[in-house]
Amino acid sequence: MKLPASKTEMREQLEKQVREYLGRGGAVQAVARGASGRDDSSGAPGFRSFTQRPREERTYVPEVVAAIEARRRKPRETRPARSGKPRLVRKAVYDDFGEPIRWEWVDKS
């Protein structure tokens, strides 16, 4: 049986199977909510078996950890103070109807 590529194909395939089953005289008495007709032990695509594995030992590398800690604790260099240049920002000039006419550079401070 070919697996469907999309949800639409899956839905159509499932509806077709139900119609065929009911057409041969089959009847559905009750299906528990969340139950699946797919047998997960068949190795169907998308099925993953999560088995418990023993915990792996980690290799502790103290020199690498020490280098990372040293970089983290290193104080950051401060930037030099800004010069006395004015800080300019672009500001729109609007007409009476709220439409922008032009842009002007204005001192922000």
N, CA, C and O atoms as a MOPAC input file, in Angstrom:
PM7 MOZYME 1SCF
protein

 N      0.84400 1    -1.18000 1     0.00000 1
 C      0.00000 1     0.00000 1     0.00000 1
 C      0.88500 1     1.23700 1     0.00000 1
 O      1.76700 1     1.37900 1     0.84700 1
 N      0.65200 1     2.11000 1    -0.93000 1
 C      1.43400 1     3.33400 1    -1.06800 1
 C      0.97800 1     4.35500 1    -0.03300 1
 O     -0.21800 1     4.56700 1     0.16800 1
 N      1.96200 1     4.98800 1     0.62300 1
 C      1.61000 1     6.01900 1     1.60300 1
 C      1.29200 1     7.31900 1     0.88600 1
 O      1.97700 1     7.68100 1    -0.07000 1
 N      0.25800 1     8.02900 1     1.33600 1
 C     -0.11700 1     9.28800 1     0.69600 1
 C      0.92400 1    10.37300 1     0.95400 1
 O      1.60500 1    10.37800 1     1.97900 1
 N      1.02600 1    11.29000 1    -0.00300 1
 C      2.01600 1    12.35600 1     0.09200 1
 C      1.49100 1    13.55600 1     0.86400 1
 O      2.28100 1    14.29600 1     1.44900 1
 N      0.19700 1    13.76600 1     0.88100 1
 C     -0.35100 1    14.93300 1     1.56600 1
 C     -1.53100 1    14.52500 1     2.44700 1
 O     -2.02500 1    13.40100 1     2.37200 1
 N     -1.96200 1    15.45300 1     3.26900 1
 C     -3.11200 1    15.18100 1     4.14400 1
 C     -4.38100 1    14.97500 1     3.33100 1
 O     -5.23700 1    14.17000 1     3.69700 1
 N     -4.50000 1    15.70300 1     2.22700 1
 C     -5.68600 1    15.56200 1     1.38100 1
 C     -5.75300 1    14.15900 1     0.79400 1
 O     -6.80600 1    13.52100 1     0.79800 1
 N     -4.60100 1    13.68100 1     0.28300 1
 C     -4.57000 1    12.33300 1    -0.26400 1
 C     -4.85500 1    11.29600 1     0.82300 1
 O     -5.54200 1    10.30600 1     0.57400 1
 N     -4.33200 1    11.52100 1     2.01700 1
 C     -4.55000 1    10.59200 1     3.12400 1
 C     -6.03400 1    10.54000 1     3.48000 1
 O     -6.58800 1     9.46500 1     3.70800 1
 N     -6.66600 1    11.70300 1     3.52600 1
 C     -8.09300 1    11.76700 1     3.86400 1
 C     -8.92300 1    11.04800 1     2.79600 1
 O     -9.83600 1    10.28700 1     3.11800 1
 N     -8.59500 1    11.29800 1     1.51200 1
 C     -9.33100 1    10.65700 1     0.42500 1
 C     -9.15100 1     9.14300 1     0.45800 1
 O    -10.10800 1     8.39500 1     0.26100 1
 N     -7.92200 1     8.69500 1     0.70800 1
 C     -7.64500 1     7.26700 1     0.76800 1
 C     -8.40900 1     6.60600 1     1.91800 1
 O     -8.95500 1     5.51400 1     1.76100 1
 N     -8.44500 1     7.27300 1     3.07100 1
 C     -9.15600 1     6.73600 1     4.22400 1
 C    -10.66000 1     6.66200 1     3.95700 1
 O    -11.30100 1     5.66500 1     4.28800 1
 N    -11.22200 1     7.71400 1     3.36000 1
 C    -12.64900 1     7.70800 1     3.03100 1
 C    -12.98000 1     6.58700 1     2.04200 1
 O    -14.01700 1     5.93400 1     2.16100 1
 N    -12.09100 1     6.36800 1     1.06200 1
 C    -12.30100 1     5.30300 1     0.07900 1
 C    -12.30900 1     3.93800 1     0.76400 1
 O    -13.15800 1     3.09800 1     0.46500 1
 N    -11.36500 1     3.71400 1     1.68200 1
 C    -11.29500 1     2.44400 1     2.39400 1
 C    -12.54000 1     2.21900 1     3.25200 1
 O    -13.05500 1     1.10300 1     3.32200 1
 N    -13.02300 1     3.27900 1     3.90500 1
 C    -14.22600 1     3.15900 1     4.73800 1
 C    -15.42900 1     2.83000 1     3.86400 1
 O    -16.23500 1     1.97000 1     4.22000 1
 N    -15.56300 1     3.51100 1     2.71000 1
 C    -16.68000 1     3.22900 1     1.79900 1
 C    -16.64100 1     1.77900 1     1.31100 1
 O    -17.67600 1     1.11500 1     1.26500 1
 N    -15.44700 1     1.28400 1     0.94600 1
 C    -15.31400 1    -0.10300 1     0.48200 1
 C    -15.70000 1    -1.08800 1     1.58800 1
 O    -16.38800 1    -2.07700 1     1.33500 1
 N    -15.25300 1    -0.81100 1     2.80800 1
 C    -15.55500 1    -1.68700 1     3.93600 1
 C    -17.05700 1    -1.72900 1     4.20400 1
 O    -17.64400 1    -2.79700 1     4.37700 1
 N    -17.66700 1    -0.53800 1     4.23600 1
 C    -19.10700 1    -0.48700 1     4.48800 1
 C    -19.89100 1    -1.08800 1     3.32200 1
 O    -20.95700 1    -1.66700 1     3.52700 1
 N    -19.37000 1    -0.95400 1     2.09600 1
 C    -20.02800 1    -1.51600 1     0.92100 1
 C    -20.03000 1    -3.03800 1     0.91800 1
 O    -20.93400 1    -3.65000 1     0.35000 1
 N    -19.03100 1    -3.66100 1     1.54500 1
 C    -18.97100 1    -5.13000 1     1.62800 1
 C    -19.77600 1    -5.67300 1     2.79200 1
 O    -19.75100 1    -6.87400 1     3.05800 1
 N    -20.49300 1    -4.79700 1     3.48900 1
 C    -21.33800 1    -5.26300 1     4.58400 1
 C    -20.72100 1    -5.06800 1     5.94900 1
 O    -21.30100 1    -5.48900 1     6.95100 1
 N    -19.58600 1    -4.45500 1     6.01500 1
 C    -18.95300 1    -4.20700 1     7.30300 1
 C    -19.67800 1    -3.12000 1     8.06300 1
 O    -20.40700 1    -2.31800 1     7.47900 1
 N    -19.47700 1    -3.09700 1     9.35700 1
 C    -20.11700 1    -2.07900 1    10.19400 1
 C    -19.12100 1    -1.61700 1    11.25800 1
 O    -18.30400 1    -2.39300 1    11.75200 1
 N    -19.21400 1    -0.35000 1    11.58900 1
 C    -18.35700 1     0.21700 1    12.63200 1
 C    -19.19800 1     0.34700 1    13.87900 1
 O    -20.18300 1     1.08500 1    13.90000 1
 N    -18.80600 1    -0.37900 1    14.93100 1
 C    -19.58700 1    -0.32200 1    16.16500 1
 C    -19.13800 1     0.85800 1    17.02300 1
 O    -19.94700 1     1.71900 1    17.36900 1
 N    -17.85300 1     0.89900 1    17.36600 1
 C    -17.34300 1     2.00400 1    18.17500 1
 C    -15.82800 1     2.06100 1    18.01100 1
 O    -15.15400 1     1.03100 1    17.96900 1
 N    -15.32100 1     3.24900 1    17.92100 1
 C    -13.88100 1     3.45200 1    17.81200 1
 C    -13.48400 1     4.43100 1    18.90600 1
 O    -14.04900 1     5.51900 1    19.02100 1
 N    -12.51300 1     4.03000 1    19.69900 1
 C    -12.06000 1     4.90500 1    20.78300 1
 C    -11.37800 1     6.14000 1    20.20300 1
 O    -10.67700 1     6.07000 1    19.19400 1
 N    -11.59900 1     7.25100 1    20.85700 1
 C    -11.00400 1     8.50700 1    20.40500 1
 C     -9.48000 1     8.39300 1    20.47600 1
 O     -8.93500 1     7.96700 1    21.49500 1
 N     -8.78800 1     8.77700 1    19.38800 1
 C     -7.33600 1     8.74500 1    19.34200 1
 C     -6.76300 1     7.41400 1    18.91000 1
 O     -5.54400 1     7.27300 1    18.80700 1
 N     -7.61500 1     6.43100 1    18.65500 1
 C     -7.12500 1     5.12600 1    18.21700 1
 C     -6.63600 1     5.21700 1    16.78700 1
 O     -7.16300 1     6.00700 1    16.00400 1
 N     -5.64200 1     4.42300 1    16.43300 1
 C     -5.07800 1     4.45300 1    15.09700 1
 C     -5.18400 1     3.07400 1    14.47100 1
 O     -5.06600 1     2.05900 1    15.15900 1
 N     -5.40500 1     3.04200 1    13.17900 1
 C     -5.46100 1     1.78300 1    12.46300 1
 C     -4.09900 1     1.34900 1    11.97400 1
 O     -3.95600 1     0.23400 1    11.47200 1
 N     -3.10300 1     2.18600 1    12.10400 1
 C     -1.76200 1     1.86400 1    11.62800 1
 C     -1.03200 1     1.03200 1    12.67100 1
 O     -1.03100 1     1.35800 1    13.85800 1
 N     -0.42100 1    -0.03200 1    12.21700 1
 C      0.36000 1    -0.89300 1    13.09200 1
 C      1.76500 1    -0.31200 1    13.18900 1
 O      2.53200 1    -0.38500 1    12.22900 1
 N      2.10900 1     0.26500 1    14.34100 1
 C      3.40400 1     0.93200 1    14.49600 1
 C      4.57900 1    -0.02600 1    14.45700 1
 O      5.70500 1     0.39800 1    14.20000 1
 N      4.34800 1    -1.29100 1    14.70300 1
 C      5.44600 1    -2.24400 1    14.69600 1
 C      5.87600 1    -2.60500 1    13.28000 1
 O      6.88900 1    -3.28100 1    13.09800 1
 N      5.12000 1    -2.16100 1    12.26800 1
 C      5.45200 1    -2.49100 1    10.88600 1
 C      6.59200 1    -1.63900 1    10.35600 1
 O      7.04200 1    -1.84400 1     9.22900 1
 N      7.06200 1    -0.69200 1    11.14200 1
 C      8.15600 1     0.16300 1    10.68400 1
 C      7.69600 1     1.18400 1     9.66800 1
 O      8.42800 1     1.51900 1     8.73800 1
 N      6.49600 1     1.67200 1     9.84300 1
 C      5.94900 1     2.64700 1     8.91700 1
 C      6.78200 1     3.92100 1     8.94400 1
 O      7.34600 1     4.26200 1     9.98500 1
 N      6.87300 1     4.63100 1     7.82400 1
 C      7.65200 1     5.87100 1     7.79100 1
 C      7.14400 1     6.86200 1     8.82100 1
 O      5.93800 1     7.00000 1     9.02900 1
 N      8.05900 1     7.53800 1     9.45200 1
 C      7.69200 1     8.51900 1    10.46100 1
 C      7.60800 1     7.93400 1    11.85100 1
 O      7.48500 1     8.67400 1    12.82800 1
 N      7.67400 1     6.60300 1    11.96000 1
 C      7.59900 1     5.97300 1    13.27300 1
 C      9.00600 1     5.81800 1    13.81900 1
 O      9.88800 1     5.27900 1    13.15000 1
 N      9.20900 1     6.29000 1    15.02600 1
 C     10.51900 1     6.16600 1    15.65600 1
 C     10.38700 1     5.35900 1    16.92500 1
 O      9.45100 1     5.53200 1    17.70600 1
 N     11.32700 1     4.49200 1    17.10800 1
 C     11.35700 1     3.70800 1    18.32200 1
 C     12.34700 1     4.35300 1    19.28000 1
 O     13.53900 1     4.42500 1    18.98100 1
 N     11.87600 1     4.81700 1    20.41100 1
 C     12.74500 1     5.43800 1    21.40200 1
 C     13.08000 1     4.40500 1    22.46200 1
 O     12.28900 1     4.13700 1    23.36600 1
 N     14.24500 1     3.84300 1    22.33700 1
 C     14.66900 1     2.85400 1    23.30200 1
 C     15.57700 1     3.50700 1    24.31800 1
 O     16.25600 1     4.48800 1    24.01600 1
 N     15.58900 1     2.97500 1    25.50100 1
 C     16.43500 1     3.50900 1    26.55700 1
 C     17.86300 1     3.02600 1    26.34700 1
 O     18.12600 1     1.82400 1    26.30600 1
 N     18.77500 1     3.97400 1    26.21500 1
 C     20.18500 1     3.62900 1    26.09100 1
 C     20.88900 1     4.03200 1    27.37300 1
 O     20.43700 1     4.93700 1    28.07500 1
 N     21.98500 1     3.37100 1    27.68100 1
 C     22.72800 1     3.78100 1    28.87000 1
 C     23.31700 1     5.17700 1    28.66700 1
 O     23.68400 1     5.55700 1    27.55500 1
 N     23.39800 1     5.90900 1    29.73000 1
 C     23.90700 1     7.27100 1    29.65600 1
 C     25.38700 1     7.24700 1    29.29700 1
 O     26.17100 1     6.49700 1    29.87800 1
 N     25.75500 1     8.08500 1    28.32500 1
 C     27.14400 1     8.13100 1    27.87100 1
 C     27.97000 1     8.99400 1    28.80700 1
 O     27.48700 1     9.98800 1    29.35000 1
 N     29.20400 1     8.60500 1    28.98400 1
 C     30.12100 1     9.40300 1    29.80100 1
 C     30.56000 1    10.61300 1    29.00400 1
 O     30.82000 1    10.51700 1    27.80500 1
 N     30.64200 1    11.74600 1    29.66700 1
 C     31.07500 1    12.97300 1    29.00400 1
 C     32.56100 1    13.18400 1    29.23900 1
 O     33.10200 1    12.85700 1    30.29500 1
 N     33.19700 1    13.73600 1    28.22900 1
 C     34.61900 1    14.02700 1    28.34000 1
 C     34.75600 1    15.45700 1    28.82500 1
 O     34.36200 1    16.39600 1    28.13300 1
 N     35.30900 1    15.62000 1    30.00000 1
 C     35.46600 1    16.94300 1    30.58200 1
 C     36.80400 1    17.51200 1    30.11500 1
 O     37.84400 1    16.87400 1    30.27800 1
 N     36.77500 1    18.69800 1    29.54200 1
 C     37.98000 1    19.33800 1    29.01900 1
 C     38.17700 1    20.63800 1    29.80600 1
 O     37.63600 1    21.67400 1    29.41800 1
 N     38.93800 1    20.60400 1    30.89600 1
 C     39.04000 1    21.76600 1    31.77000 1
 C     39.66600 1    22.99000 1    31.11400 1
 O     39.27600 1    24.11400 1    31.43200 1
 N     40.61700 1    22.80900 1    30.21500 1
 C     41.24900 1    23.98200 1    29.60000 1
 C     40.28100 1    24.72800 1    28.68400 1
 O     40.34200 1    25.95300 1    28.58700 1
 N     39.40200 1    24.01200 1    28.02400 1
 C     38.41400 1    24.66600 1    27.16500 1
 C     37.40100 1    25.41300 1    28.02500 1
 O     37.03300 1    26.54400 1    27.71000 1
 N     36.95300 1    24.79300 1    29.09600 1
 C     36.00000 1    25.44000 1    30.00300 1
 C     36.63900 1    26.68300 1    30.62300 1
 O     35.98000 1    27.71600 1    30.74300 1
 N     37.90900 1    26.59800 1    31.01700 1
 C     38.59800 1    27.74300 1    31.61200 1
 C     38.71500 1    28.88300 1    30.60800 1
 O     38.55300 1    30.04200 1    30.99000 1
 N     38.99200 1    28.59400 1    29.33800 1
 C     39.10600 1    29.64100 1    28.31500 1
 C     37.75700 1    30.33500 1    28.09900 1
 O     37.70100 1    31.55400 1    27.94100 1
 N     36.69400 1    29.56600 1    28.09200 1
 C     35.35700 1    30.15100 1    27.91500 1
 C     35.01200 1    31.03900 1    29.10000 1
 O     34.50800 1    32.14800 1    28.91800 1
 N     35.27600 1    30.56700 1    30.30000 1
 C     35.00000 1    31.36200 1    31.50500 1
 C     35.83000 1    32.64300 1    31.51300 1
 O     35.32200 1    33.69600 1    31.90000 1
 N     37.09900 1    32.57700 1    31.09300 1
 C     37.95600 1    33.76400 1    31.06000 1
 C     37.42000 1    34.79800 1    30.07500 1
 O     37.43100 1    35.99500 1    30.36100 1
 N     36.94900 1    34.33800 1    28.91100 1
 C     36.37700 1    35.28500 1    27.93200 1
 C     35.11500 1    35.92600 1    28.47900 1
 O     34.85600 1    37.10400 1    28.23100 1
 N     34.33600 1    35.16800 1    29.21200 1
 C     33.08600 1    35.69700 1    29.73600 1
 C     33.34500 1    36.73100 1    30.82800 1
 O     32.60800 1    37.71200 1    30.93300 1
 N     34.35500 1    36.53200 1    31.62000 1
 C     34.65000 1    37.45000 1    32.72800 1
 C     35.45900 1    38.67000 1    32.29300 1
 O     35.56400 1    39.63900 1    33.04500 1
 N     36.02800 1    38.63700 1    31.09400 1
 C     36.86200 1    39.73500 1    30.59600 1
 C     35.99600 1    40.98800 1    30.43900 1
 O     34.94000 1    40.92900 1    29.80900 1
 N     36.42800 1    42.11900 1    31.00400 1
 C     35.60700 1    43.33000 1    30.87700 1
 C     35.59700 1    43.81100 1    29.42700 1
 O     36.59100 1    43.70900 1    28.70800 1
 N     34.48300 1    44.31900 1    29.03900 1
 C     34.34700 1    44.82000 1    27.66900 1
 C     35.02000 1    46.17700 1    27.54700 1
 O     35.03900 1    46.97400 1    28.48500 1
 N     35.56500 1    46.41100 1    26.37600 1
 C     36.19800 1    47.71100 1    26.13400 1
 C     35.10200 1    48.76100 1    25.97800 1
 O     34.08500 1    48.53000 1    25.32400 1
 N     35.33200 1    49.91300 1    26.58800 1
 C     34.34900 1    50.98800 1    26.47700 1
 C     34.66100 1    51.82400 1    25.25200 1
 O     35.82200 1    52.01700 1    24.89200 1
 N     33.63800 1    52.30300 1    24.63200 1
 C     33.81400 1    53.14200 1    23.44800 1
 C     34.18600 1    54.54900 1    23.89500 1
 O     33.76200 1    54.99800 1    24.96000 1
 N     34.97100 1    55.23800 1    23.09300 1
 C     35.31000 1    56.61800 1    23.44500 1
 C     34.06600 1    57.49800 1    23.40900 1
 O     33.11000 1    57.22700 1    22.68300 1
 N     34.10500 1    58.55200 1    24.20800 1
 C     32.96300 1    59.46900 1    24.26700 1
 C     32.75700 1    60.12400 1    22.91100 1
 O     33.70900 1    60.37000 1    22.17100 1
 N     31.50100 1    60.40000 1    22.60100 1
 C     31.18400 1    61.03900 1    21.32200 1
 C     31.71300 1    62.45700 1    21.30500 1
 O     31.76600 1    63.14300 1    22.32600 1
 N     32.09900 1    62.86700 1    20.12700 1
 C     32.57100 1    64.24600 1    19.98700 1
 C     31.37700 1    65.19500 1    20.07400 1
 O     30.23400 1    64.74500 1    20.15900 1
 N     31.62500 1    66.46200 1    20.05300 1
 C     30.57100 1    67.45400 1    20.21300 1
 C     29.74400 1    67.67700 1    18.96400 1
 O     29.06600 1    68.69900 1    18.84800 1
 N     29.78500 1    66.73300 1    18.01800 1
 C     29.00600 1    66.90700 1    16.79500 1
 C     27.51000 1    66.85800 1    17.10700 1
 O     27.08100 1    66.06200 1    17.94300 1
 N     26.72400 1    67.68600 1    16.45500 1
 C     25.27800 1    67.61200 1    16.67600 1
 C     24.72500 1    66.32100 1    16.07400 1
 O     25.20600 1    65.83900 1    15.04900 1
 N     23.73400 1    65.79300 1    16.71400 1
 C     23.10400 1    64.57100 1    16.23200 1
 C     21.88300 1    64.97100 1    15.41000 1
 O     20.90900 1    65.50400 1    15.94100 1
 N     21.95300 1    64.70700 1    14.11600 1
 C     20.88700 1    65.12700 1    13.21500 1
 C     19.94700 1    63.96600 1    12.91000 1
 O     20.36500 1    62.81500 1    12.78000 1
 N     18.66200 1    64.30500 1    12.80000 1
 C     17.65500 1    63.32700 1    12.39700 1
 C     16.83200 1    63.90800 1    11.26200 1
 O     16.68000 1    65.12400 1    11.14900 1
 N     16.30100 1    63.02600 1    10.42200 1
 C     15.50100 1    63.46800 1     9.29000 1
 C     14.05400 1    63.63500 1     9.73200 1
 O     13.48400 1    62.73000 1    10.34100 1
 N     13.46000 1    64.77400 1     9.43400 1
 C     12.08500 1    65.04800 1     9.83800 1
 C     11.29600 1    65.49300 1     8.61800 1
 O     11.77400 1    66.29900 1     7.82100 1
 N     10.09000 1    64.96800 1     8.47700 1
 C      9.24600 1    65.30800 1     7.33900 1
 C      8.50800 1    66.60800 1     7.61300 1
 O      8.10100 1    66.88100 1     8.74200 1
 N      8.34000 1    67.41200 1     6.55400 1
 C      7.53600 1    68.63800 1     6.61300 1
 C      6.28300 1    68.36100 1     5.79700 1
 O      6.35800 1    67.99200 1     4.62500 1
 N      5.10900 1    68.54600 1     6.44200 1
 C      3.83700 1    68.19900 1     5.80400 1
 C      3.06900 1    69.44100 1     5.37900 1
 O      3.22600 1    70.51200 1     5.96500 1
 N      2.22600 1    69.28600 1     4.33900 1
 C      1.36100 1    70.38900 1     3.93300 1
 C      0.08000 1    70.35800 1     4.76000 1
 O     -0.03000 1    69.55800 1     5.69000 1
 N     -0.88400 1    71.20600 1     4.44300 1
 C     -2.12000 1    71.30500 1     5.20800 1
 C     -2.97800 1    70.03700 1     5.13100 1
 O     -3.84300 1    69.82200 1     5.98000 1
 N     -2.74100 1    69.20300 1     4.12100 1
 C     -3.54600 1    68.00500 1     3.93800 1
 C     -2.86900 1    66.75000 1     4.49700 1
 O     -3.38800 1    65.64500 1     4.33700 1
 N     -1.72700 1    66.91100 1     5.14400 1
 C     -1.02500 1    65.78500 1     5.74100 1
 C     -0.10300 1    65.03800 1     4.79300 1
 O      0.39600 1    63.96500 1     5.13000 1
 N      0.12800 1    65.59300 1     3.61300 1
 C      1.03200 1    64.97000 1     2.64300 1
 C      2.44400 1    65.50100 1     2.86900 1
 O      2.61800 1    66.70200 1     3.07500 1
 N      3.46900 1    64.62000 1     2.83500 1
 C      4.84200 1    65.10400 1     3.02300 1
 C      5.29000 1    65.94800 1     1.82900 1
 O      5.10600 1    65.56200 1     0.67500 1
 N      5.88000 1    67.10400 1     2.12700 1
 C      6.37400 1    68.00000 1     1.08300 1
 C      7.86900 1    67.77600 1     0.86500 1
 O      8.32600 1    67.60100 1    -0.26500 1
 N      8.61900 1    67.78500 1     1.96100 1
 C     10.07500 1    67.62100 1     1.88600 1
 C     10.58300 1    67.10100 1     3.21400 1
 O      9.83800 1    67.00300 1     4.18900 1
 N     11.88100 1    66.76400 1     3.23500 1
 C     12.54500 1    66.29600 1     4.43600 1
 C     13.56100 1    67.34000 1     4.86700 1
 O     14.25200 1    67.92700 1     4.03400 1
 N     13.65100 1    67.57100 1     6.17700 1
 C     14.65000 1    68.48700 1     6.71700 1
 C     15.47800 1    67.75500 1     7.76500 1
 O     14.99000 1    66.83900 1     8.42600 1
 N     16.73700 1    68.16600 1     7.91000 1
 C     17.61800 1    67.61300 1     8.93600 1
 C     17.53400 1    68.51200 1    10.14700 1
 O     17.79000 1    69.71100 1    10.04300 1
 N     17.17700 1    67.95500 1    11.30200 1
 C     16.96400 1    68.71000 1    12.52000 1
 C     17.85900 1    68.14200 1    13.61500 1
 O     18.04200 1    66.92700 1    13.68900 1
 N     18.42400 1    69.00900 1    14.47500 1
 C     19.24900 1    68.58300 1    15.59600 1
 C     18.34400 1    67.88500 1    16.60300 1
 O     17.31900 1    68.42800 1    17.01500 1
 N     18.73700 1    66.67000 1    16.99400 1
 C     17.89200 1    65.86400 1    17.88900 1
 C     17.94900 1    66.36900 1    19.32800 1
 O     16.96500 1    66.21500 1    20.05200 1
 N     19.04200 1    66.95700 1    19.77000 1
 C     19.15900 1    67.35400 1    21.17400 1
 C     18.39400 1    68.58300 1    21.51500 1
 O     18.41100 1    69.02100 1    22.66500 1

